[in-house]
Amino acid sequence: MNRSLHLAVPLLSAVLLVSMSLPLWGYDLEVPSDPWEDFRQQYKLYTRKLQKSFDRSFSHDYTGAVAEATAAIEILPDEGLAYAERAKLHLTLNNQKEADSDFRKALQLFERAMERYRKGPSSKQAAKSKTKASAGDVARLIATTRYQRGEAFLAFEQYRNAREDFEVACKGGIASACPRVVDVDQIQKRGANWVPLSPRQSYDRQRVIRPAAGLVRAWIRREELRSDIDDGGPVAQEHLVELRCETRDFKIVDGFAQSASGEKTPVAPDTGYSKPMPGNGVGKLLVMLCRRTEPK
C-alpha cells in the first residue's frame, strides 16, 4: 500500500460500530471518508475480514478465525486491530509464542497510530484533502485506539493497563469502553486465578482437573446482568463443568447460585451432555483445555 495513503488516516471522520452480536467484545472500527478512495476500499475489505473472524470465533472455529484475521493483516499490515485479534485467538489455541508476537506488534502499531493522529496530516496531504480533521475528530480517534488497545491488554491479563485505556476511552466518548472499566474491576476482585472467557464468564485455572483421558473438569463463574439482579435473581453462578474432548460436549456436575447476601443455593447437575451454544464460554474452554497434552 502506498505509504501516503496510510498516513491519511488522521482525516477519518466516520465511525462504524460493529454489531453487538459479535463474540465476546466488539470494537469500534474507523471508516475513512477522504479523497483516497483506494484506501477507503481497502479498509472496507479489512473490516469485512475482521467481521468474519469474529463470526468464526463466535462459533468456536478459532483456526478459521485466525485465517480471517491473517487475511485482514495482509490487506492493511500497518493497522494494529487485526494483530490484536489474532493474538487473542492464538491464546485460545495455546499458541503462546505466536500470541506474544502478535500482541507486541499490535501494541507497537496502536502507539504509532496514536502518534500519527496527534501530529495530523502533513501540509501536502492537508492540501490534497477535501476534509479537515478537527480536534474532536483526532481526540475520538485516539480514544478509539485506546479502547482497542485496552481489549488487547485485557486478553493478556494486563488489567491495570486495560483499565487505564478503557477509562480514557470512556471519557473520550467511546461508550463501549465504559462498562469494560467495571468488567476489569470485577475480574480483579475475583482474584488472579480467575481467567476471563467473556465479559461475564471466567474459569478458575487453579481448579482444573483431568479425571480420565479425554475428560476435563473446571469451575466457571458467571456474573449476572444488573437487570436480573434487580428482579431478585442471583448475582452470580458457579458451575463445575465436565468437558468431553473427543465429542466436544459438556455437562454441569456441581455448582451453586449466589445471592446478593452471599447465600449459596445448590444447582442441580445435568443428566446428560450437551453441545455449547455459539458464544458460550464453555465452547471456548473446550478449545483451550482440550488442546493441551493429556497426562500419560
N, C-alpha and C positions, 0 to 999 in steps of 0.2 A: 504494500500500500504506500502511496506517496506520503512522505513524512509530513508535508504541509497540510494534507487533509487531516491527519491525526491531530495536529496542533490546533485545528479549528474547533476542537471540542468545546472550549470555553464559551463558544457562541450558542450553545444549545439553549433552547427556550421552552421546550415542552416536556412533560414528564408522563410516562406511561406506567400506570400501576398494574403490576402483574396480578392476575386473578387470585383471590384468596383461597381458591380450591387447590392451589399448589401445595405440594407436600411440605410438611414442617414449616419453614419460614420463607415467605416470599420476599421479593426485592423490588425496590423502585428502580426502573431502568430508564435512563435518559435517552430520549429520541431526538437526534439533531434536526433542526429546521434552519438550514443555512444554504448558501449558494452551491456548496459542493454536493451535488445530488448523488455522486458515486459513493461518497462516504455514508450518506443517509441510507442508501440501499444496502450497503454492507452492514450497517447497524441493524436494519430490519432482519436480515438473514441471521445475524448474530443472536438477536433476541429470540428468534424462532427456534434456533438450535438449543438455546438455554431452556425455553419452554418445554421442548421435547425431553431434555434431560430431567427437568422437574417431574414431568409426567411419568417417565420411566422409573425414577426413584420412588415416586408415589405408589407405583405398582410393585415395588421391591425388585425391579430389574436394574440393579446397580451397575452391572457390567455394561448394559446398553446405555445407561445414563452417562457413564464415563466416556463412551464413544461419542455421544452427542455433545458433551462438554468439550471434548477434544476437537470436534468439528468447529465449534464456536471459536476456540482459540486459534485455529488455522485461519479463520476469517479475519479476526482482529487480535493479533498476538500481543498488542500493547495495552489491552484492557485487562484489568485485574479480576473482574467478577467471575469469568469462566474458570480461571485458575483456582479461585476460592471455592467454587462449587465442586470442581474436580478433586480438590484436596479433601473436602468433606466426604466425597464418595469413596476415595481411596481409604480413608479412615474406617469407614463401614466395612470395606472389603479386607481390612487388616493389611493393606499395602503401606506400611508405615513410612518407608523410605520415599516412595512417590508422594505420599501425603505431605510429608515435611517439605519436600522440594517445591510442590505447588503452593503450599502455604507461604513459604518465604517469597516466592515470585509474586504472589498476589499482594502481599504487604508492600513489596517494592513498587509495584505498579500503581497501587492505590495512592501511595505517597507521591509518586511522580505526577499522577493526575491532579491531586490537590495543589501541587506546586504550580502546574500549568494554569489551573483555574485562578490562582492568586495573581499570577503575572498577567493574565489576559492575553489576547492575540497580539501579534506583532503589528507594527504600523502598516506593513504591507498587507497583512491579512485583513486588518480592520478596514483598509481602503477598498478591498475587494468585496467585503461582506455587505449584504443588504440588511443585516440586522445588527444591533448593538447590544452587547451583554451589559445589563445593569448590575449594580452592586447586589441587588436582591437575587438576580439570576446566579451570580457567582456564589453567593452565600448558600443558596439552595443546592447547587452542585456539590459544594464541599460537604454540606450536611448529608446529602445522599450517599456520598462516598464514605463518610464516617459510619453511616448505618451499615453499608455493605461490609466494611472492614470489621465492624462490631460483630456481625454474624460469623465471620471467619474466626475472630478471636474466641467467640463462644464455642464454636465447634471444637476448638483445640484447648478448651477449658482454661483459657486465659481470662478469667472472669473480671478482674479489675480493669483490664484494658477494654473488654467488651462493654462493661457498664459505662465507662467514661465515653466511649464512642456513641453508645445509644443515648446517653443523656445529652450530649452535644447535638446529635441529630434530632432528637425530640424538640429541643429548644429552637433548632433551626427550621422547624416546620414539617419534619418528616413524621407523620402521625404513626406510621408502623413501628417506629423506634420507641415510642413512649411505653407501651406495655412490655417491651423487652427489658426495660430497666427493672420492672417488677419481677419479671421472669428470672433475671440474673440474681436478684436478691433472694428469691425463693430457693434457687439452686444452691446458693452459698449457705443458706440456712439449713438445708438438708444435710450437708456435710460433703467432704471431698470424695467419699466413696460412692456417692450417687452421680451417675453419668446421664446427662440428658439424651433422650431419644427423640423427643418432640417438645414443643413449648410446655406441655402439661404432663409429660411422662418421662420418668427416669428409671434406670435399673441400678441395683446395688452390686458393684463389681466385686465386693468382698464376700458376697454370699452366692457365688456361682458354683454349683457342684455338678459332677458328671457321674450319676449313679450306675450307668452302664454304657457300653459302646453305642453311640448314636443318640443318646439321651442327655439333655442338659436341663438343669433346674435353676431358675433365677427369680429374684424378687423384683417386681415392677411396682412403682408408686405412681399414682395418677392424681394430680391436683384438680379439683373440680372447678367449674366455672362459677363466678360470683353469683350469677342469676340462680343457679341450682342451690347454692348455699343459702341465699336469701329466702328460698322456698322451704327451708328446713332440711335440705339434703346434707350429705356428708361433706366435709371439707376436703377429704382425700380418701383414696382406697389403695391398699397394698395387696398384691396378689403374688403368690408363689406359682409360677407357671412352669409346666414341663414341656420342653420342646423336643419334638422328634425330628432329627436332622434329615433322615432319608426321605420321609414323606412330607416334610416342611409343614407340619401342623402342630397344634399345641392344645393344652387344656390347663385349667386352673385347678390346682390340687390343695390349696390352702389360701387363707387371706382374711382381710377384715376391712370394714368401713370405719372411718374415724370421724367423730362429730367435732363440733367447734369446742366442746368442753374437754376433748381428749378421750372420751369414751369410745371403746372399740367394739364393734359388732361383728361376729364371725360371718364370713361369706361361704355359702355352700359350694363345695367343689363341683366341677363339671363331671358329668357321667361319661363323656366321650371326647375325642379330639375334634378340632375344627380348624379350618384354614383362617389365617388372619385376614381381616378386611384391608383393602388398599389404604395406605396412610397410617395404619395402626403401628404403634411402636414394637409390637411383638414380631411383626414381619421383618422389621429392621434387625431386631435382636437375633432372629433365626439366622440371618446372613452373618452378623457379627460373630456369634458364638459357634455356629456350626461349621464355619470355615477354618476354625483353629484345629490344630492337630489333636486327635483323640488320644487319651492316655493309653499306653500299652499294657 
